[in-house]
């Protein structure tokens, strides 16, 4: 799983953080939006998408979901694509190893 912290858009002073990443176990990208910290408490969880398997299958879908909160720059898009490819490859290797041991 990868996780990257994004700075909210300048006009979104109501937000503390926007987190995005790739969850190989669920086969989905995710976005978690946190509101401001209240004294003595953790930041408020405003939204969490990608908590179900396959919920956000593409970067295009992820970009659409976060456009009101933050921007994905080209470098981060490349990193997320690499995370998706790498972890998908690791999952396939792990599954292959498991099947080989069964035989």
Biopython code that builds the backbone (N, CA, C, O; Angstrom):
import numpy as np
from Bio.PDB.StructureBuilder import StructureBuilder

atoms = [
    (1, "UNK", "N", (0.853, -1.170, 0.000)),
    (1, "UNK", "CA", (0.000, 0.000, 0.000)),
    (1, "UNK", "C", (0.896, 1.229, 0.000)),
    (1, "UNK", "O", (1.910, 1.290, 0.695)),
    (2, "UNK", "N", (0.494, 2.188, -0.789)),
    (2, "UNK", "CA", (1.194, 3.478, -0.774)),
    (2, "UNK", "C", (0.246, 4.526, -0.208)),
    (2, "UNK", "O", (-0.974, 4.357, -0.216)),
    (3, "UNK", "N", (0.837, 5.618, 0.286)),
    (3, "UNK", "CA", (0.018, 6.721, 0.812)),
    (3, "UNK", "C", (0.814, 8.003, 0.654)),
    (3, "UNK", "O", (1.974, 8.084, 1.056)),
    (4, "UNK", "N", (0.177, 8.999, 0.064)),
    (4, "UNK", "CA", (0.804, 10.297, -0.156)),
    (4, "UNK", "C", (-0.099, 11.391, 0.400)),
    (4, "UNK", "O", (-1.322, 11.334, 0.271)),
    (5, "UNK", "N", (0.514, 12.365, 1.006)),
    (5, "UNK", "CA", (-0.221, 13.480, 1.590)),
    (5, "UNK", "C", (-0.199, 14.666, 0.633)),
    (5, "UNK", "O", (0.863, 15.093, 0.181)),
    (6, "UNK", "N", (-1.385, 15.194, 0.329)),
    (6, "UNK", "CA", (-1.507, 16.341, -0.562)),
    (6, "UNK", "C", (-1.936, 17.568, 0.220)),
    (6, "UNK", "O", (-2.689, 17.484, 1.190)),
    (7, "UNK", "N", (-1.444, 18.690, -0.222)),
    (7, "UNK", "CA", (-1.876, 19.961, 0.355)),
    (7, "UNK", "C", (-3.236, 20.315, -0.247)),
    (7, "UNK", "O", (-3.397, 20.293, -1.467)),
    (8, "UNK", "N", (-4.207, 20.639, 0.594)),
    (8, "UNK", "CA", (-5.512, 21.031, 0.049)),
    (8, "UNK", "C", (-5.410, 22.274, -0.828)),
    (8, "UNK", "O", (-4.479, 23.067, -0.690)),
    (9, "UNK", "N", (-6.361, 22.434, -1.720)),
    (9, "UNK", "CA", (-6.424, 23.628, -2.565)),
    (9, "UNK", "C", (-6.461, 24.877, -1.681)),
    (9, "UNK", "O", (-6.992, 24.831, -0.571)),
    (10, "UNK", "N", (-5.904, 25.990, -2.161)),
    (10, "UNK", "CA", (-5.816, 27.207, -1.341)),
    (10, "UNK", "C", (-7.149, 27.683, -0.764)),
    (10, "UNK", "O", (-7.187, 28.195, 0.355)),
    (11, "UNK", "N", (-8.220, 27.524, -1.496)),
    (11, "UNK", "CA", (-9.516, 28.004, -1.002)),
    (11, "UNK", "C", (-10.191, 27.012, -0.045)),
    (11, "UNK", "O", (-11.298, 27.265, 0.431)),
    (12, "UNK", "N", (-9.518, 25.874, 0.239)),
    (12, "UNK", "CA", (-10.096, 24.862, 1.130)),
    (12, "UNK", "C", (-9.458, 24.938, 2.520)),
    (12, "UNK", "O", (-8.826, 23.985, 2.977)),
    (13, "UNK", "N", (-9.632, 26.076, 3.178)),
    (13, "UNK", "CA", (-9.107, 26.257, 4.532)),
    (13, "UNK", "C", (-9.817, 25.352, 5.530)),
    (13, "UNK", "O", (-9.366, 25.207, 6.666)),
    (14, "UNK", "N", (-10.917, 24.747, 5.118)),
    (14, "UNK", "CA", (-11.668, 23.840, 5.987)),
    (14, "UNK", "C", (-11.050, 22.439, 6.030)),
    (14, "UNK", "O", (-11.564, 21.556, 6.716)),
    (15, "UNK", "N", (-9.943, 22.233, 5.296)),
    (15, "UNK", "CA", (-9.305, 20.923, 5.248)),
    (15, "UNK", "C", (-7.916, 20.954, 5.860)),
    (15, "UNK", "O", (-7.206, 21.957, 5.790)),
    (16, "UNK", "N", (-7.550, 19.839, 6.457)),
    (16, "UNK", "CA", (-6.224, 19.676, 7.044)),
    (16, "UNK", "C", (-5.298, 18.918, 6.099)),
    (16, "UNK", "O", (-4.145, 19.300, 5.899)),
    (17, "UNK", "N", (-5.822, 17.835, 5.521)),
    (17, "UNK", "CA", (-4.991, 16.983, 4.669)),
    (17, "UNK", "C", (-5.871, 16.196, 3.710)),
    (17, "UNK", "O", (-7.020, 15.870, 4.011)),
    (18, "UNK", "N", (-5.297, 15.900, 2.542)),
    (18, "UNK", "CA", (-5.905, 14.996, 1.576)),
    (18, "UNK", "C", (-4.868, 13.905, 1.325)),
    (18, "UNK", "O", (-3.769, 14.188, 0.849)),
    (19, "UNK", "N", (-5.214, 12.673, 1.642)),
    (19, "UNK", "CA", (-4.304, 11.547, 1.456)),
    (19, "UNK", "C", (-4.807, 10.682, 0.312)),
    (19, "UNK", "O", (-6.002, 10.402, 0.215)),
    (20, "UNK", "N", (-3.891, 10.258, -0.557)),
    (20, "UNK", "CA", (-4.229, 9.372, -1.665)),
    (20, "UNK", "C", (-3.218, 8.242, -1.716)),
    (20, "UNK", "O", (-2.128, 8.345, -1.153)),
    (21, "UNK", "N", (-3.585, 7.163, -2.392)),
    (21, "UNK", "CA", (-2.644, 6.067, -2.547)),
    (21, "UNK", "C", (-3.265, 4.902, -3.271)),
    (21, "UNK", "O", (-4.382, 4.979, -3.781)),
    (22, "UNK", "N", (-2.511, 3.818, -3.305)),
    (22, "UNK", "CA", (-2.933, 2.581, -3.948)),
    (22, "UNK", "C", (-2.952, 1.481, -2.895)),
    (22, "UNK", "O", (-1.975, 1.297, -2.169)),
    (23, "UNK", "N", (-4.058, 0.751, -2.809)),
    (23, "UNK", "CA", (-4.197, -0.370, -1.887)),
    (23, "UNK", "C", (-4.277, -1.642, -2.726)),
    (23, "UNK", "O", (-5.318, -1.949, -3.309)),
    (24, "UNK", "N", (-3.167, -2.379, -2.781)),
    (24, "UNK", "CA", (-3.111, -3.589, -3.609)),
    (24, "UNK", "C", (-4.044, -4.670, -3.098)),
    (24, "UNK", "O", (-4.612, -5.420, -3.892)),
    (25, "UNK", "N", (-4.210, -4.761, -1.797)),
    (25, "UNK", "CA", (-5.082, -5.770, -1.219)),
    (25, "UNK", "C", (-6.520, -5.634, -1.682)),
    (25, "UNK", "O", (-7.208, -6.632, -1.897)),
    (26, "UNK", "N", (-6.972, -4.399, -1.835)),
    (26, "UNK", "CA", (-8.332, -4.130, -2.299)),
    (26, "UNK", "C", (-8.371, -3.843, -3.802)),
    (26, "UNK", "O", (-9.452, -3.751, -4.383)),
    (27, "UNK", "N", (-7.206, -3.702, -4.433)),
    (27, "UNK", "CA", (-7.169, -3.410, -5.862)),
    (27, "UNK", "C", (-7.841, -2.098, -6.196)),
    (27, "UNK", "O", (-8.625, -2.013, -7.141)),
    (28, "UNK", "N", (-7.529, -1.065, -5.411)),
    (28, "UNK", "CA", (-8.175, 0.236, -5.599)),
    (28, "UNK", "C", (-7.265, 1.374, -5.164)),
    (28, "UNK", "O", (-6.421, 1.225, -4.280)),
    (29, "UNK", "N", (-7.461, 2.504, -5.807)),
    (29, "UNK", "CA", (-6.879, 3.737, -5.287)),
    (29, "UNK", "C", (-7.779, 4.192, -4.151)),
    (29, "UNK", "O", (-8.912, 3.727, -4.028)),
    (30, "UNK", "N", (-7.281, 5.097, -3.324)),
    (30, "UNK", "CA", (-8.109, 5.635, -2.254)),
    (30, "UNK", "C", (-7.837, 7.112, -2.053)),
    (30, "UNK", "O", (-6.780, 7.621, -2.422)),
    (31, "UNK", "N", (-8.801, 7.785, -1.466)),
    (31, "UNK", "CA", (-8.654, 9.179, -1.066)),
    (31, "UNK", "C", (-9.292, 9.327, 0.309)),
    (31, "UNK", "O", (-10.421, 8.893, 0.535)),
    (32, "UNK", "N", (-8.548, 9.947, 1.225)),
    (32, "UNK", "CA", (-9.045, 10.219, 2.570)),
    (32, "UNK", "C", (-8.886, 11.720, 2.796)),
    (32, "UNK", "O", (-7.798, 12.269, 2.625)),
    (33, "UNK", "N", (-9.970, 12.374, 3.180)),
    (33, "UNK", "CA", (-9.960, 13.816, 3.391)),
    (33, "UNK", "C", (-10.202, 14.090, 4.870)),
    (33, "UNK", "O", (-11.173, 13.619, 5.463)),
    (34, "UNK", "N", (-9.283, 14.871, 5.449)),
    (34, "UNK", "CA", (-9.376, 15.210, 6.862)),
    (34, "UNK", "C", (-9.693, 16.690, 7.033)),
    (34, "UNK", "O", (-9.141, 17.543, 6.337)),
    (35, "UNK", "N", (-10.573, 16.973, 7.952)),
    (35, "UNK", "CA", (-10.876, 18.348, 8.318)),
    (35, "UNK", "C", (-9.850, 18.856, 9.309)),
    (35, "UNK", "O", (-8.869, 18.173, 9.602)),
    (36, "UNK", "N", (-10.073, 20.053, 9.825)),
    (36, "UNK", "CA", (-9.109, 20.642, 10.748)),
    (36, "UNK", "C", (-9.028, 19.886, 12.075)),
    (36, "UNK", "O", (-9.961, 19.186, 12.471)),
    (37, "UNK", "N", (-7.899, 20.045, 12.742)),
    (37, "UNK", "CA", (-7.715, 19.460, 14.075)),
    (37, "UNK", "C", (-8.453, 20.317, 15.090)),
    (37, "UNK", "O", (-8.365, 21.545, 15.070)),
    (38, "UNK", "N", (-9.167, 19.663, 15.961)),
    (38, "UNK", "CA", (-9.784, 20.368, 17.077)),
    (38, "UNK", "C", (-8.909, 20.127, 18.290)),
    (38, "UNK", "O", (-8.331, 19.050, 18.436)),
    (39, "UNK", "N", (-8.808, 21.096, 19.140)),
    (39, "UNK", "CA", (-7.911, 21.026, 20.286)),
    (39, "UNK", "C", (-8.090, 19.720, 21.058)),
    (39, "UNK", "O", (-9.181, 19.392, 21.524)),
    (40, "UNK", "N", (-6.991, 18.991, 21.176)),
    (40, "UNK", "CA", (-6.997, 17.738, 21.915)),
    (40, "UNK", "C", (-7.582, 16.551, 21.167)),
    (40, "UNK", "O", (-7.759, 15.486, 21.760)),
    (41, "UNK", "N", (-7.885, 16.699, 19.892)),
    (41, "UNK", "CA", (-8.472, 15.622, 19.100)),
    (41, "UNK", "C", (-7.708, 15.442, 17.790)),
    (41, "UNK", "O", (-6.967, 16.324, 17.354)),
    (42, "UNK", "N", (-7.905, 14.290, 17.182)),
    (42, "UNK", "CA", (-7.353, 14.030, 15.854)),
    (42, "UNK", "C", (-8.159, 14.805, 14.818)),
    (42, "UNK", "O", (-9.272, 15.250, 15.102)),
    (43, "UNK", "N", (-7.604, 14.968, 13.619)),
    (43, "UNK", "CA", (-8.381, 15.637, 12.556)),
    (43, "UNK", "C", (-9.677, 14.880, 12.278)),
    (43, "UNK", "O", (-9.738, 13.659, 12.418)),
    (44, "UNK", "N", (-10.696, 15.609, 11.888)),
    (44, "UNK", "CA", (-11.997, 15.027, 11.568)),
    (44, "UNK", "C", (-11.923, 14.314, 10.213)),
    (44, "UNK", "O", (-11.395, 14.865, 9.246)),
    (45, "UNK", "N", (-12.446, 13.105, 10.148)),
    (45, "UNK", "CA", (-12.520, 12.369, 8.896)),
    (45, "UNK", "C", (-13.729, 12.881, 8.122)),
    (45, "UNK", "O", (-14.870, 12.687, 8.541)),
    (46, "UNK", "N", (-13.473, 13.537, 6.987)),
    (46, "UNK", "CA", (-14.567, 14.106, 6.192)),
    (46, "UNK", "C", (-15.069, 13.130, 5.130)),
    (46, "UNK", "O", (-16.275, 12.999, 4.924)),
    (47, "UNK", "N", (-14.152, 12.453, 4.465)),
    (47, "UNK", "CA", (-14.548, 11.471, 3.456)),
    (47, "UNK", "C", (-13.457, 10.427, 3.295)),
    (47, "UNK", "O", (-12.273, 10.707, 3.484)),
    (48, "UNK", "N", (-13.875, 9.216, 2.941)),
    (48, "UNK", "CA", (-12.938, 8.127, 2.692)),
    (48, "UNK", "C", (-13.526, 7.286, 1.569)),
    (48, "UNK", "O", (-14.497, 6.555, 1.766)),
    (49, "UNK", "N", (-12.931, 7.398, 0.404)),
    (49, "UNK", "CA", (-13.342, 6.627, -0.768)),
    (49, "UNK", "C", (-12.219, 5.655, -1.104)),
    (49, "UNK", "O", (-11.040, 5.983, -0.973)),
    (50, "UNK", "N", (-12.595, 4.461, -1.536)),
    (50, "UNK", "CA", (-11.598, 3.446, -1.851)),
    (50, "UNK", "C", (-11.402, 2.471, -0.707)),
    (50, "UNK", "O", (-10.377, 1.795, -0.626)),
    (51, "UNK", "N", (-12.388, 2.399, 0.179)),
    (51, "UNK", "CA", (-12.325, 1.485, 1.318)),
    (51, "UNK", "C", (-12.961, 0.133, 0.997)),
    (51, "UNK", "O", (-13.022, -0.752, 1.850)),
    (52, "UNK", "N", (-13.434, -0.016, -0.239)),
    (52, "UNK", "CA", (-14.043, -1.270, -0.687)),
    (52, "UNK", "C", (-13.247, -1.780, -1.886)),
    (52, "UNK", "O", (-12.724, -0.979, -2.661)),
    (53, "UNK", "N", (-13.146, -3.090, -2.050)),
    (53, "UNK", "CA", (-12.389, -3.639, -3.183)),
    (53, "UNK", "C", (-12.867, -3.087, -4.533)),
    (53, "UNK", "O", (-14.059, -3.076, -4.837)),
    (54, "UNK", "N", (-11.889, -2.629, -5.329)),
    (54, "UNK", "CA", (-12.151, -2.155, -6.678)),
    (54, "UNK", "C", (-12.959, -0.874, -6.788)),
    (54, "UNK", "O", (-13.446, -0.548, -7.870)),
    (55, "UNK", "N", (-13.112, -0.143, -5.696)),
    (55, "UNK", "CA", (-13.979, 1.042, -5.698)),
    (55, "UNK", "C", (-13.477, 2.166, -6.602)),
    (55, "UNK", "O", (-14.276, 2.832, -7.260)),
    (56, "UNK", "N", (-12.167, 2.384, -6.641)),
    (56, "UNK", "CA", (-11.587, 3.432, -7.496)),
    (56, "UNK", "C", (-10.523, 2.756, -8.370)),
    (56, "UNK", "O", (-9.343, 2.770, -8.020)),
    (57, "UNK", "N", (-10.921, 2.173, -9.485)),
    (57, "UNK", "CA", (-10.001, 1.358, -10.274)),
    (57, "UNK", "C", (-8.996, 2.125, -11.129)),
    (57, "UNK", "O", (-7.980, 1.559, -11.532)),
    (58, "UNK", "N", (-9.258, 3.408, -11.416)),
    (58, "UNK", "CA", (-8.371, 4.152, -12.320)),
    (58, "UNK", "C", (-7.949, 5.492, -11.718)),
    (58, "UNK", "O", (-8.600, 6.040, -10.829)),
    (59, "UNK", "N", (-6.842, 5.987, -12.237)),
    (59, "UNK", "CA", (-6.386, 7.318, -11.814)),
    (59, "UNK", "C", (-7.343, 8.408, -12.276)),
    (59, "UNK", "O", (-7.491, 9.427, -11.602)),
    (60, "UNK", "N", (-7.982, 8.205, -13.400)),
    (60, "UNK", "CA", (-8.968, 9.174, -13.875)),
    (60, "UNK", "C", (-10.110, 9.318, -12.862)),
    (60, "UNK", "O", (-10.545, 10.429, -12.558)),
    (61, "UNK", "N", (-10.578, 8.207, -12.358)),
    (61, "UNK", "CA", (-11.632, 8.219, -11.345)),
    (61, "UNK", "C", (-11.126, 8.909, -10.069)),
    (61, "UNK", "O", (-11.844, 9.708, -9.467)),
    (62, "UNK", "N", (-9.893, 8.599, -9.662)),
    (62, "UNK", "CA", (-9.310, 9.233, -8.473)),
    (62, "UNK", "C", (-9.223, 10.744, -8.658)),
    (62, "UNK", "O", (-9.597, 11.504, -7.765)),
    (63, "UNK", "N", (-8.732, 11.178, -9.811)),
    (63, "UNK", "CA", (-8.611, 12.620, -10.082)),
    (63, "UNK", "C", (-9.973, 13.307, -10.006)),
    (63, "UNK", "O", (-10.088, 14.415, -9.483)),
    (64, "UNK", "N", (-10.991, 12.649, -10.523)),
    (64, "UNK", "CA", (-12.341, 13.206, -10.472)),
    (64, "UNK", "C", (-12.811, 13.363, -9.020)),
    (64, "UNK", "O", (-13.436, 14.364, -8.670)),
    (65, "UNK", "N", (-12.507, 12.375, -8.183)),
    (65, "UNK", "CA", (-12.949, 12.424, -6.785)),
    (65, "UNK", "C", (-12.246, 13.502, -5.968)),
    (65, "UNK", "O", (-12.850, 14.082, -5.066)),
    (66, "UNK", "N", (-10.977, 13.778, -6.273)),
    (66, "UNK", "CA", (-10.246, 14.726, -5.430)),
    (66, "UNK", "C", (-10.190, 16.147, -5.979)),
    (66, "UNK", "O", (-9.676, 17.040, -5.307)),
    (67, "UNK", "N", (-10.706, 16.375, -7.182)),
    (67, "UNK", "CA", (-10.543, 17.693, -7.801)),
    (67, "UNK", "C", (-11.109, 18.833, -6.957)),
    (67, "UNK", "O", (-10.662, 19.971, -7.095)),
    (68, "UNK", "N", (-12.070, 18.560, -6.096)),
    (68, "UNK", "CA", (-12.621, 19.606, -5.240)),
    (68, "UNK", "C", (-11.778, 19.833, -3.977)),
    (68, "UNK", "O", (-12.007, 20.787, -3.233)),
    (69, "UNK", "N", (-10.796, 18.943, -3.745)),
    (69, "UNK", "CA", (-9.987, 19.024, -2.530)),
    (69, "UNK", "C", (-8.522, 19.376, -2.780)),
    (69, "UNK", "O", (-7.939, 20.180, -2.053)),
    (70, "UNK", "N", (-7.930, 18.769, -3.816)),
    (70, "UNK", "CA", (-6.487, 18.922, -4.061)),
    (70, "UNK", "C", (-6.190, 18.575, -5.519)),
    (70, "UNK", "O", (-7.062, 18.101, -6.248)),
    (71, "UNK", "N", (-4.950, 18.817, -5.927)),
    (71, "UNK", "CA", (-4.512, 18.495, -7.282)),
    (71, "UNK", "C", (-3.503, 17.357, -7.252)),
    (71, "UNK", "O", (-2.678, 17.260, -6.344)),
    (72, "UNK", "N", (-3.585, 16.499, -8.262)),
    (72, "UNK", "CA", (-2.566, 15.474, -8.470)),
    (72, "UNK", "C", (-1.592, 16.003, -9.503)),
    (72, "UNK", "O", (-1.968, 16.212, -10.656)),
    (73, "UNK", "N", (-0.340, 16.224, -9.109)),
    (73, "UNK", "CA", (0.632, 16.702, -10.085)),
    (73, "UNK", "C", (1.160, 15.515, -10.902)),
    (73, "UNK", "O", (1.029, 14.366, -10.482)),
    (74, "UNK", "N", (1.753, 15.792, -12.059)),
    (74, "UNK", "CA", (2.215, 14.713, -12.944)),
    (74, "UNK", "C", (3.192, 13.743, -12.269)),
    (74, "UNK", "O", (3.152, 12.542, -12.540)),
    (75, "UNK", "N", (4.057, 14.246, -11.404)),
    (75, "UNK", "CA", (5.013, 13.366, -10.717)),
    (75, "UNK", "C", (4.287, 12.375, -9.815)),
    (75, "UNK", "O", (4.639, 11.196, -9.783)),
    (76, "UNK", "N", (3.288, 12.837, -9.090)),
    (76, "UNK", "CA", (2.541, 11.950, -8.207)),
    (76, "UNK", "C", (1.715, 10.947, -9.015)),
    (76, "UNK", "O", (1.572, 9.792, -8.613)),
    (77, "UNK", "N", (1.185, 11.378, -10.126)),
    (77, "UNK", "CA", (0.447, 10.447, -10.992)),
    (77, "UNK", "C", (1.371, 9.306, -11.426)),
    (77, "UNK", "O", (0.973, 8.142, -11.418)),
    (78, "UNK", "N", (2.594, 9.644, -11.802)),
    (78, "UNK", "CA", (3.571, 8.619, -12.196)),
    (78, "UNK", "C", (3.880, 7.672, -11.037)),
    (78, "UNK", "O", (3.979, 6.461, -11.230)),
    (79, "UNK", "N", (4.031, 8.219, -9.853)),
    (79, "UNK", "CA", (4.317, 7.389, -8.677)),
    (79, "UNK", "C", (3.160, 6.438, -8.378)),
    (79, "UNK", "O", (3.373, 5.265, -8.072)),
    (80, "UNK", "N", (1.940, 6.954, -8.468)),
    (80, "UNK", "CA", (0.768, 6.111, -8.211)),
    (80, "UNK", "C", (0.653, 4.997, -9.259)),
    (80, "UNK", "O", (0.312, 3.862, -8.926)),
    (81, "UNK", "N", (0.937, 5.323, -10.523)),
    (81, "UNK", "CA", (0.924, 4.303, -11.570)),
    (81, "UNK", "C", (1.973, 3.233, -11.284)),
    (81, "UNK", "O", (1.717, 2.040, -11.445)),
    (82, "UNK", "N", (3.152, 3.669, -10.859)),
    (82, "UNK", "CA", (4.227, 2.721, -10.530)),
    (82, "UNK", "C", (3.835, 1.858, -9.330)),
    (82, "UNK", "O", (4.102, 0.656, -9.311)),
    (83, "UNK", "N", (3.206, 2.470, -8.336)),
    (83, "UNK", "CA", (2.748, 1.707, -7.167)),
    (83, "UNK", "C", (1.749, 0.636, -7.584)),
    (83, "UNK", "O", (1.822, -0.507, -7.133)),
    (84, "UNK", "N", (0.830, 1.013, -8.438)),
    (84, "UNK", "CA", (-0.196, 0.077, -8.901)),
    (84, "UNK", "C", (0.455, -1.088, -9.657)),
    (84, "UNK", "O", (0.121, -2.249, -9.423)),
    (85, "UNK", "N", (1.370, -0.773, -10.549)),
    (85, "UNK", "CA", (2.042, -1.823, -11.336)),
    (85, "UNK", "C", (2.897, -2.719, -10.441)),
    (85, "UNK", "O", (2.841, -3.943, -10.562)),
    (86, "UNK", "N", (3.686, -2.127, -9.548)),
    (86, "UNK", "CA", (4.598, -2.885, -8.700)),
    (86, "UNK", "C", (3.845, -3.809, -7.755)),
    (86, "UNK", "O", (4.188, -4.985, -7.627)),
    (87, "UNK", "N", (2.833, -3.289, -7.101)),
    (87, "UNK", "CA", (2.106, -4.109, -6.138)),
    (87, "UNK", "C", (1.259, -5.156, -6.838)),
    (87, "UNK", "O", (1.047, -6.237, -6.289)),
    (88, "UNK", "N", (0.770, -4.865, -8.033)),
    (88, "UNK", "CA", (0.032, -5.874, -8.796)),
    (88, "UNK", "C", (0.983, -7.011, -9.163)),
    (88, "UNK", "O", (0.599, -8.180, -9.120)),
    (89, "UNK", "N", (2.218, -6.674, -9.524)),
    (89, "UNK", "CA", (3.220, -7.683, -9.843)),
    (89, "UNK", "C", (3.599, -8.509, -8.630)),
    (89, "UNK", "O", (3.783, -9.721, -8.741)),
    (90, "UNK", "N", (3.721, -7.869, -7.464)),
    (90, "UNK", "CA", (4.045, -8.580, -6.235)),
    (90, "UNK", "C", (2.923, -9.537, -5.861)),
    (90, "UNK", "O", (3.180, -10.662, -5.432)),
    (91, "UNK", "N", (1.688, -9.098, -6.021)),
    (91, "UNK", "CA", (0.542, -9.939, -5.704)),
    (91, "UNK", "C", (0.525, -11.168, -6.612)),
    (91, "UNK", "O", (0.261, -12.276, -6.144)),
    (92, "UNK", "N", (0.801, -10.985, -7.890)),
    (92, "UNK", "CA", (0.830, -12.106, -8.823)),
    (92, "UNK", "C", (1.944, -13.081, -8.464)),
    (92, "UNK", "O", (1.747, -14.294, -8.535)),
    (93, "UNK", "N", (3.126, -12.562, -8.075)),
    (93, "UNK", "CA", (4.249, -13.410, -7.687)),
    (93, "UNK", "C", (3.911, -14.192, -6.434)),
    (93, "UNK", "O", (4.185, -15.390, -6.362)),
    (94, "UNK", "N", (3.324, -13.540, -5.451)),
    (94, "UNK", "CA", (2.939, -14.202, -4.207)),
    (94, "UNK", "C", (1.925, -15.301, -4.482)),
    (94, "UNK", "O", (2.033, -16.394, -3.926)),
    (95, "UNK", "N", (0.954, -15.031, -5.319)),
    (95, "UNK", "CA", (-0.049, -16.029, -5.670)),
    (95, "UNK", "C", (0.597, -17.203, -6.403)),
    (95, "UNK", "O", (0.271, -18.359, -6.135)),
    (96, "UNK", "N", (1.507, -16.911, -7.322)),
    (96, "UNK", "CA", (2.209, -17.970, -8.045)),
    (96, "UNK", "C", (3.019, -18.842, -7.091)),
    (96, "UNK", "O", (3.014, -20.067, -7.214)),
    (97, "UNK", "N", (3.711, -18.219, -6.144)),
    (97, "UNK", "CA", (4.486, -18.970, -5.151)),
    (97, "UNK", "C", (3.580, -19.865, -4.316)),
    (97, "UNK", "O", (3.918, -21.016, -4.037)),
    (98, "UNK", "N", (2.440, -19.338, -3.923)),
    (98, "UNK", "CA", (1.482, -20.098, -3.126)),
    (98, "UNK", "C", (0.988, -21.321, -3.898)),
    (98, "UNK", "O", (0.952, -22.426, -3.355)),
    (99, "UNK", "N", (0.614, -21.129, -5.145)),
    (99, "UNK", "CA", (0.121, -22.233, -5.967)),
    (99, "UNK", "C", (1.223, -23.266, -6.190)),
    (99, "UNK", "O", (0.964, -24.469, -6.151)),
    (100, "UNK", "N", (2.456, -22.801, -6.426)),
    (100, "UNK", "CA", (3.583, -23.708, -6.633)),
    (100, "UNK", "C", (3.786, -24.590, -5.402)),
    (100, "UNK", "O", (4.027, -25.789, -5.543)),
    (101, "UNK", "N", (3.692, -24.023, -4.203)),
    (101, "UNK", "CA", (3.863, -24.789, -2.967)),
    (101, "UNK", "C", (2.758, -25.817, -2.784)),
    (101, "UNK", "O", (2.987, -26.883, -2.213)),
    (102, "UNK", "N", (1.559, -25.500, -3.267)),
    (102, "UNK", "CA", (0.456, -26.464, -3.161)),
    (102, "UNK", "C", (0.678, -27.687, -4.040)),
    (102, "UNK", "O", (0.251, -28.794, -3.714)),
    (103, "UNK", "N", (1.352, -27.463, -5.159)),
    (103, "UNK", "CA", (1.579, -28.567, -6.103)),
    (103, "UNK", "C", (2.712, -29.398, -5.617)),
    (103, "UNK", "O", (3.075, -30.384, -6.259)),
]
sb = StructureBuilder()
sb.init_structure("model")
sb.init_model(0)
sb.init_chain("A")
sb.init_seg("    ")
for serial, (resi, resn, name, xyz) in enumerate(atoms, 1):
    if name == "N":
        sb.init_residue(resn, " ", resi, " ")
    sb.init_atom(name, np.array(xyz, "f"), 0.0, 1.0, " ", f" {name:<3s}", serial, name[0])
structure = sb.get_structure()
